[in-house]
Amino acid sequence: MKRELKKVLTIAGSDSSGGAGVQADIKTICAYNMYAMSVITALTAQNTTGVYGIHSVPPEFVASQLDCVFGDIFPDAVKIGMLSDAGIIASVAERLKYYRANNIVVDPVMVSTSGSKLLSDGAADALCGKLFKLSCVITPNIPEAEVLCGYEIASIADMERAAREIGESSGTSVLVKGGHLSGAADDILYDRTAREFVRFSGARIDNPNTHGTGCTLSSAIACGLAAGLSLRESVAKAKAYVAGALNAMLDLGKGSGPLAHMYGTTGFLDK
């Protein structure tokens, strides 16, 4: 008898240090006890101190990867991260539309935790125009939301305003992450279907190692949607998972280190 196993696809860049990008996504999906698949959009030379090189995958090869995945193991949810240029964005959008992919979560990765630019000039317009409308939610942090809305975000009220404007212009729900604001780490979801705001409260965790938190959160949301949870339930559980991974206080590297993605599991050799 076949075991029912939910399948989640990550479409993102590779992080050679393992803390963000596809590597963080796969760890998150495995922590949710789901089957992880990947489409690589870019190779990066990076570690906890910064991004030192980006080598984009040709759009045609990105499309070939997508064809192989969807033609064999159709995913229950899709998480999209780093798409470094407009050609890759167009290729991903066309293939996802062709296959009628479900439960798409877009993390509009524009700048790394270390401050490195990850999106080429002009690609932001392609992201907004071609990909956002295919998703069920996008998950910008404060700096990314400021790029998308065009003004400074300095309060919860600003987050709500930005989430609504971005959601209405892009035709999807928007989760604005509040980690860059001072005080509590609250996030604001604009549920475009219900035209309602949902505030997800969270205590700020005193841990400087936050490399890959955005990748991890968006992957966790995709896992919740793959499991059949509502968007609000998926966000709540994802936020709790990220908090647990931060609270584990993993300390690796010389810069902003990665999360303890597998904090809730026991190693095979310990069993």
Stockholm file with secondary structure:
# STOCKHOLM 1.0

chainA/1-271         MKRELKKVLTIAGSDSSGGAGVQADIKTICAYNMYAMSVITALTAQNTTGVYGIHSVPPEFVASQLDCVFGDIFPDAVKIGMLSDAGIIASVAERLKYYRANNIVVDPVMVSTSGSKLLSDGAADALCGKLFKLSCVITPNIPEAEVLCGYEIASIADMERAAREIGESSGTSVLVKGGHLSGAADDILYDRTAREFVRFSGARIDNPNTHGTGCTLSSAIACGLAAGLSLRESVAKAKAYVAGALNAMLDLGKGSGPLAHMYGTTGFLDK
#=GR chainA/1-271 SS CCCCCCEEEEEEEEETTSSSHHHHHHHHHHHTTCEEEEEEEEEEEEETTEEEEEEECCHHHHHHHHHHHHTTSCCSEEEECCCCSHHHHHHHHHHHHHHTCCSEEECCCCBCTTSCBCSCTTHHHHIIIIIGGGCSEECCBHHHHHHHHSSCCCSHHHHHHHHHHHHHHHTSEEEEBCTTSSSSCCEEEEETTTTEEEEECCCCCCCSCCBTHHHHHHHHHHHHHHTTCCHHHHHHHHHHHHHHHHHTCCCCSSSSCBCCTTTTSCCGGGC
#=GC SS_cons         CCCCCCEEEEEEEEETTSSSHHHHHHHHHHHTTCEEEEEEEEEEEEETTEEEEEEECCHHHHHHHHHHHHTTSCCSEEEECCCCSHHHHHHHHHHHHHHTCCSEEECCCCBCTTSCBCSCTTHHHHIIIIIGGGCSEECCBHHHHHHHHSSCCCSHHHHHHHHHHHHHHHTSEEEEBCTTSSSSCCEEEEETTTTEEEEECCCCCCCSCCBTHHHHHHHHHHHHHHTTCCHHHHHHHHHHHHHHHHHTCCCCSSSSCBCCTTTTSCCGGGC
//
